[in-house]
Amino acid sequence: MSYSVAVAGASGYAGGELLRLLAGHAEFDVRTVTANNNAGQPLVAVHPHLRSYADLTLSPTTTEALAGHDIVFLALPHGKSGAITETLDADTLVVDCGADHRLTDEADWAKFYGGEFYGAWPYGLPELLIENHEKQRSRLAGVKRIAVPGCNVTAISLGLAPGLRAGVIQPVDLVAVLAVGPSGAGKALRTNLLASEILGSASAYGVGGTHRHNPEIVQNLSASAGELVSVSFTPVLVPMARGILATSTARLAAGVTAHDVRSAWVDAYADEPFVQVLLEGSFPSVSDVTGANTALIGLAVDEAAGRVVTITALDNLVKGTAGAAIQSANIALGLPETLGLPVNGVAP
C-alpha cells in the first residue's frame, strides 16, 4: 500500500531533509509540497539537491493544499502549526516537526513560546524511557497525531534517560552543554548565523535556562526518572552546517559502580536500531552520524568528580527532526520502524 504525503514548510532545512528521506521510502508517495514566501517556485529552485522532485512546485501552505492526503508532515516555524492542525481531518496522520504540540504544561508554553496553546500530542521519540518500564514507542502505534521532539532535547534525553531510569545517577544537578550547527535555527536570514559571524568562532546562546527546549528536556527526563529533575542546558553555536555533540553529566548515585553505569545504558538500548552505545573508551564525533538517523553515545565515569559523562552525537536534521518524524510515522502506521531510514552516515 502506498500512502499519499504532503510536506508543509518544504522550502526550509527540516522540510528539505524530510523530502530527501521520503524519496527513499517505499511506502510514502510525496504528492504536495507547500511553502509561504517561496510558494509558486519549483521545489528544485530552493532545494537543487532534490532532483527526484523536479516535477513538483511549491504551493501556498493552506488547509486546502494539505487536505486529502494520508499523511501530512509539518515543518513550520514554532507557533504556526497549531492553527493548521486544527483544520485537518482526524483520520489524517499529522506529524508536526515544530514545537506546537510537544509540551504538556500550558504554563511552560506561555513562558517559553507564548501565543495560543494547542495541547500536547503523542511524543515522537520512540526510544525514550518512560514509566512502567516502557518506552515511548508503545504510545505511538495507531495514533493520528505526533509531535516530533526538539533536536537538542533528543540528544540530552537519549544521553541521560537510561541512568535516571536505572537509578544509577541522581535526578538533580544534571548538566548538558551542546555544540550545535546553525541549521537547527532554520533557514531564515539572521546576522548571528552569517558565515562571517560563525566561522572561526563559537558562541553560547539561550544561557541560564532561557532556551525554549528547557521545559521539554525536563518533561522527558522527569518521565524517565519518575520524579521531577533539575537540569542546566547550554547550547553553543559552532561552525558546522549540521549536527549536535551533547556532553551531558550527572552525579553518581551512592554505591554505584562503573559496571552498573555501563550496564544501564547498554541494556536500555540493546535492541534499538538507531541508538548505539559505543565500546568502552570510545566516543562519537558529529561526522560519524551525518545524514543518518543514528544517535551514538559514548560513556565514562569520572571517579574523581563522582559524575557520569555521556557524549551523544546525532544529526539534528535527521535523528533530531526529519528522521524521527518518519520513524514515528512508520510505527503509527504499523510499518517496519526502520523503513526508509539510513543508519550509515556520510564520510568524509
C-alpha positions, 0 to 999 in steps of 0.5 A: 500500500502506498500512502499519499504525503504532503510536506508543509514548510518544504522550502526550509532545512527540516522540510528539505531533509524530510523530502530527501528521506521520503524519496527513499521510502517505499511506502510514502508517495510525496504528492504536495509540497507547500511553502509561504514566501517561496510558494509558486517556485519549483521545489528544485529552485530552493532545494537543487539537491532534490532532483527526484522532485523536479516535477513538483512546485511549491504551493501556498501552505493552506488547509486546502493544499494539505487536505486529502492526503494520508499523511501530512508532515509539518515543518513550520516555524514554532507557533504556526502549526497549531492553527493548521492542525486544527483544520485537518481531518482526524483520520489524517496522520499529522506529524508536526516537526515544530514545537506546537504540540510537544509540551504538556504544561500550558504554563511552560508554553506561555513562558517559553513560546507564548501565543495560543496553546494547542495541547500536547500530542503523542511524543515522537521519540520512540526510544525514550524511557518512560514509566512502567518500564516502557518506552515511548514507542508503545504510545505511538502505534495507531495514533493520528497525531505526533509531535516530533521532539526538539533536536537538542532535547533528543540528544540530552534525553537519549544521553541521560534517560537510561541512568535516571531510569536505572537509578544509577545517577541522581535526578538533580544537578544534571548538566548538558552543554551542546555544540550545535550547527546553525541549521537547527535555527532554520533557514531564515536570514539572521546576522548571528548565523552569517558565515562571517559571524560563525566561522572561526568562532563559537558562541553560547546562546539561550544561557541560564535556562532561557532556551525554549527546549528547557521545559521539554528536556525536563518533561522527558527526563522527569518521565524517565526518572519518575520524579521531577529533575533539575537540569542546566542546558547550554547550547553553543553555536559552532561552525558546522552546517549540521549536527549536535555533540551533547556532553551531558553529566550527572552525579553518581548515585551512592554505591554505584559502580562503573559496571552498573553505569555501563550496564544501564545504558547498554541494556536500555538500548540493546535492541534499538536500531538507531541508538548505539552505545559505543565500546568502552573508551570510545566516543562519537564525533558529529561526522560519524552520524551525518545524514543518518538517523543514528544517535551514538553515545559514548560513556565514562565515569569520572571517579574523581568528580563522582559524575557520569559523562555521556557524549551523544552525537546525532544529526539534528536534521535527521535523528533530531527532526526529519528522521524521527518524524518518519520513524514515528510515522512508520510505527503509527502506521504499523510499518517496519520502524526502520523503513526508509531510514539510513543508519550509515552516515556520510564520510568524509 
